[in-house]
Amino acid sequence: MTKLVTTPFDAAKYIRTPEAVIDFLNDAFESGHPPYIAAVLGDVARSEGMTKLAEKTGVNRQALYTALSENGNPTLETLLKVLSALGIKLKCEADLAKAA
């Protein structure tokens, strides 16, 4: 019998277009689940290149890896720096079902 060999899935390897980045991030933000949001931001950041992102944000690579992991909890400042460096703007819209 052949031994089954598996490798961990790495979403960062498959995020290739700006549209894919936006779809992935929108899914994360819509989930409302902070660990998932942080992990998705980390995947997007790694797909762009963490060293390049660290230079653009002024946040060191290790701090980015830590903050943008499933167990991370990025500050609002880090979140805004990362999104800006990625060329992404946040947009708010009303949830009319909850607003009533």
Sequence and secondary structure as in RCSB ss.txt:
>XXXX:A:sequence
MTKLVTTPFDAAKYIRTPEAVIDFLNDAFESGHPPYIAAVLGDVARSEGMTKLAEKTGVNRQALYTALSENGNPT
LETLLKVLSALGIKLKCEADLAKAA
>XXXX:A:secstr
          GGGG  SHHHHHHHHHHHHHHT HHHHHHHHHHHHHHH HHHHHHHHT  HHHHHHHTSTT    
HHHHHHHHHHTT        HHHH 
